[in-house]
Every structure is written in structure tokens, then in C-alpha cells.
């Protein structure tokens, strides 16, 4: 799917996309990244990269089955109005946050990355430390993946940014798949690795509703562009894709510093499944209601995920089948050979 090399004369069509290939699908009127790729591809300057024909998928090359495979909250969705569902999701986030990070105050902004630690190169780690330096009430949540990396990264963070920043690099154990996806909602934002992006992990995180900040660092390196492809398929690409290291840092800082929250209180309803326990003295439930850029993105991701092209496996399959049919038609009619002779 874009990684493969030439596999014989019969296999010259590769499914591919360039991340933000279609501005209209992303709700944009202009898109410099897409326009750049269109111009360079039409001019033939990318011919040296692949000898195979490119078959452009209209939304993303990355296929997944999250809409069918991860429905833990389905019963909750069936009995709730959209407003009540959104409140229930925020309650679920708040509950899981307090369970996993009981020591954190409610005003701490949680950045996260759940990739294997080998994807964290020195340049990227310095960017993360710069973000933590500029946002004193933020942490970055990583996984012991592997466990040996925790001590090493803490040591490097201390050397490069000092102990105050280093102590805000927080590790937890790797969770089973279903819990991994559920607790992805705890993070306020996911900071993607830029040399080699999150692949399935990015899709997991977007399914949980958490925004992904990604920078497609290398134009001709697929693994550096995967996350841009999947986030743009959600329709929120402009908000989550940046084009430079400085923009990566600035966007993360903007997300964190513009985040705020308030509390509301009500009595539990017999008609709605309870998520948070009421106060034993007052009988009221305390809701933590969050606001800011990441919550605006989260609302769109969470509420629209069943309509998102990223999670529409049937649409993806139909598009791929149409591509295969067209590739076969061109082979039979000899159109590809005619193109080679032009």
C-alpha cells in the first residue's frame, strides 16, 4: 500500500494518497500541501521515487475496522441525546483521568504519545521539551514501550531541560488493546512522532476523539506522512497538520494555553446511566466541562466518527475495488503501454 516495491509486470498499480490530497474532502478552499503534490506529480518530477503506477485513494490509503470492532460505548449512545452523550463522554474522560492520574490537578494539560519509544528521535524529543518548558502546567504521557526507555528518556530530559521539565515526562504501562483505545480519551492532545508517524495508533486515538498534532516532515517518506493522511480523512486536517518544527511547537502550546474548564453540578437521572458518583453529602454529581481548541476538535471527532470517511471501511473497500477494476481495464486495453511511449 505504497510501501511495496515492484512485484512484476502484472502489479504496477499501488494504492496511495498524499495526505491532504483533496481540499474539498477536508472542508478547505485552499491547501498548499495538496497543491504542491499535484503540481510535482503532474510535472513528472516524482518519477524517480516509484516505478509503479499510482492509484490515488480519494480519502486515505489507511484502512481500519474501528467502527465495527470497538463499540464499548454503544449502549450509552443509544439512550442519549447528542448533548447528553457529549456530557457523558466528558464524564467518562474525567473519571478515567482521575483513576489513572489521581495526583494530577484538574488544570494540568495532558499531551500523550503511545508509539514505541524507538520512534522518538532527538530532534523530536527536544521539541517536546520546548513545549513543556513553555507550558508549565502540562505533562507528556508516554508508554513503557519498552520499559528500559523510561530511565534513558528521563536522564536525557534532565540533561537537556532540567529536573522540573523532566519530572513532567510521565510513563505508564502498555494496556490491552480495548483499554488502550478507551483510555486514549484521557489525553488532551496526541503529539505525533515526526520521523515515523503513528499509524494504527493514530487511528486508535482519533477513534477515541483525541486530536492528533502531526507534522509530515519528509515529502517522499511514507512513514512520515501517514498521520497527515488519516487526520485529513476526518475532515479536521487543517487543525491538526502543521508544516514546520516551529509550527508544531506553537500549535501544541496554543492548544494547551487556551484550554480551560469549569464545573457544573446536577443530580443523577434515573433515565441516564451513571458515570460519576454523586457526592455522598449533597447528592450532586460534579461534571468537569472543558473548553478550548482541542475540545472543539474533539467534539467534531467524537460526535461524527460514525460518519467519518476515515472509519468507513465499506466506502474504502468500494473505492479500492473501483481502482483495481480501472487498473485491469487499462492493462487489457494497453493504455499503460501507450502512456509509457508518450
N, C-alpha and C positions, 0 to 999 in steps of 0.2 A: 504494500500500500504506500508506495513512494519510497520505501527503503530498498526494495529489491533491485538487484542488478538484472542485466539482460539474461533471459532464460530461454533463448532460442528464437527462431524467426516467427514462431506462432504466438509469442507472448510479448508483443510490443506495446500493449496498452496498460498504463498504470493509473489506478485511481489516485487522485492528487487534489490538493487545494492549496491556496496560498494564504490561508488565514482569513484576512479580510478581503476576500475576492470580490464580493458583491455588496456595494454600499447600500443598495435598496434593501437587501435582506437584513442589514444591521440597522435600518432606520436612519441612515445617514444620507445627506445630499452630496457630500464630497468625501473622498477618502484617499489621502496621499499614498498610503501603503498599497492599496489595491491598484491605484492608477500607475504607480511605479512598476508593479509587476506586469500589468497589462502591456505597458509600453515596452518593457525589456523583452517580454516574451514574444510580442508581435514583431519586434525588430530582429529576433533570432539570436540575440546576444547570449541567451542561456543555453544554446545548443550544446555547448561543451559539458554541461552538467549531466545530462542524461541522453543516452542514445534512443531510449524508448519514446513512444508516443505518450503524451499526457492526456489523461481523461479527467477533466475537471469536474469534481463533485460540487453541486451548487451551494451547499451549506458548510459541510465539514467532511474531511475524509474519515474522521474517527467515529467508529460505530460502537454503540453500547446498548445495554438492555436494562438500564436502571428503572425505566418506567414500568417494566414488568417484574423486575427482580427485587425491588426494595420498596415495599408498601407497608411498613410497620405502622404508619400513622393513618392508614386508610379508614379505619372505623371513626377516628376523630374527624376526618374530612367529611364523612357522610352526614354527620349530625350537626355540623356547624355552618352558620352563615359566614361569608368571607371575612367580615370584621371579627367575628368570634374566633374563626380559625386563626387569623393573624395574631390575635391576643393569646390564643392557646400556644402558638409556636413561640412567641416571646416568653411565655411562662415556662415552656419546656427548655428553652435555652438557659433561662435564669436558674432553673432547678439543676440542670446538668452542670452548669458553671460552678455553682456553689458546692456540688458534690465532688467535682474533680479538683477545683482550686478553692478550697474553703478559706485559705489565708488571704486571697485577693480581695481588695476593696472593690466596690461596685464601679468606681470611676477608672479602673485600670482597663486600658485598651489591649486586647489580645490579638497580636499578629501570630500567624502559625505557618509552619511548613511541615508536611508529613512525608516528604520524599526520603529515600535512602540518603544517608549523610554524604555519600561519595559525590553527590550532585552539587554540594556546596563548595564552590571554588573560592580561592582567597579574595578575588575581586568582589564577588557577590557578598561574602561574609563582611567585608569592610562596609559595603552599602548598608547591610542590616545594622551594623554597629552605629553607623551615622544616623540611621533612623531612630535608634534607641537613645542616642545622645540628644537628639532634638525633641524627643517625646519622653519626658521623664516618667510619665505615668503609663508607660507601655511595657509589655513583655513580648518576647518571641518564643513561641511554644514549638519545640522540636521533639522528635521521637528518638528513643534509644535504638537506632536502626542503622548500625549496630550499637550495642551498649558501650563499646570501647570508645566511641566517638565523643561521648559526653565529656569525659575528663580532658580530652585534647582540645575541644572547642572552647571549654571554659578557660583553659590555660591561655589559649590564643586570644580570646576576648579580653582577658585581664591584661595581657601584654599590650594589646592594641588600643584598648579603650578604657582600661581601669576597672577596679572591682565593682563599682556601682553599676556600670553597664553590664558587666559580666554576670552579675547575680540575676539579671533580668533575662538571661537566656535560660529557659526553663525546659526540662525534659520530662517526658512520661514514657511508660512502656508502650509498645505496639499493641493495639487492640484487635480482637477478631473483626472480620470484615463488616458484619452487620453493626457492631458497636462503633467501629471506625467511622462509618458513614453517619450514624446518628450523632456521635459526639463532634463531628465536623462542624455542626451548627454552633458550637460553643465559641469558636473563633470569631472575632470581629472582621478579620480580613486574612486572606491567604497570600503570603509573599512567595511568588513562584521563583524557582531556580532558573537562571537565565542561560547558562551554558547548555544544560539538558533539562528541559521543562518537565513539570508534572504531566503525565499522560493520563492513565486511568485515575490517578489521584485527583487531577484537576476536575475530571468529570464527577467523581465522588463528592468533591467539595461543592461544586456548583449544584448538584442534586440536593445537597443539604441546605442550599440557599446562601452560602457564604461567598462573598465576592473574591475573585482571584485577580491579583495585580501581576501582570506579566509583561515582559519586555522581549520581543523576538530579536535577539541580539545579533544573530547571523542570518543573512539573507538566504544563503544557499545551504543551510544546515537544518534538516527537517526537525531534529530533536530540540532545536532552539525556537521552533515556530509552532509546535503542536498546541500549546495552551492558547496562543492567539487564535488559532483555528476554532477551538472548542468554545472559547468565551464569546467569539463573534457569532457563533451559531445560536447563542441565547438571545441575540438582539441587543446586548448591552456592551458590545465590543469597545465603543468609543470611551466608555467609562473605565474599562479595565485594562486596556492595552496602551503602553507607552512606547516611546521610540528612543530613549536615551537613559543613561545611568542617572543623570541629574533629575530627569522627569520621574523616574522610578522612585527615587528618594522623596522628591517633593510631593508626589501623589500620595505616597504612604503617610507622610507627615500631615498632609491636608486631611486625609481620611481620619486620622487619629485625633488631631487637634479640633476638628469640627464635630466630633462625636459628643453627644450629651444624653442624659437620661433624666427621667422623672418617675415618680411613684404615683400609682393610683390604688385605691382601696375599694373593695366591694365584698359582699357576702357571696359565698359559693351558691351556684344554681343547681337545683336538682335535675335540670334538663341537660346540663353540660358536664362531661366527665371532668372530675377534679384533677388538676396537675399539681398545684401548690397547696400546701396545707394551710388552713386558716389559723390565725393567731388564737391560742387557747384562751386568752383573756378577753379579747374583743370579738372574736368570731369572724374577723375580716381577713380577706386574702390580700397580700401585698404584691402588686404587679410592678415589675421594672420595665418601663416603656422607654425604648431607645430611639434616638433621632440622629440625623446626620447623613452624609453622602453614602456611607456603606449600608445604612438601613434603607435608604431609598432604593439602592441596587438590590438589596436582599428581598425587599417586598416584591419587586418585579420577578426575581429569580424564583422565589418560593411559590408565589401565587400562580405564576404562569408556566410552571415547569411541565405540566401535562400537555401544554400546547406548544412547548418549545421544540424547534427543529432539532436541537441537539439530542433530545431524548425520543425522537420519533423514529424508532427502528424500522417501522414499515415503510415510511417515506424514504429513508436512506436505502433500503433494500430495492424499492422500485426504481430509484434513481440509478443505482448500480446496475440493475438488470437492463435498463434502457441504454446505459453506457456500453455494456457488453454486446447488446444487440447491434448498436451502431458500429462498434469496433468490428464485429463479424461482417456486417454489411460492407464496410469499407474494404475489408480483406477480400471478400468474394468479388466485389466489383473492380478491384485493383486501384482504388482511389489513392491508397497509401503509396503504391509504387509510382503513380503519376506525380504525387507530391514530391517524392524523392528526386524525380527527374527535372523538377522546375528550376 
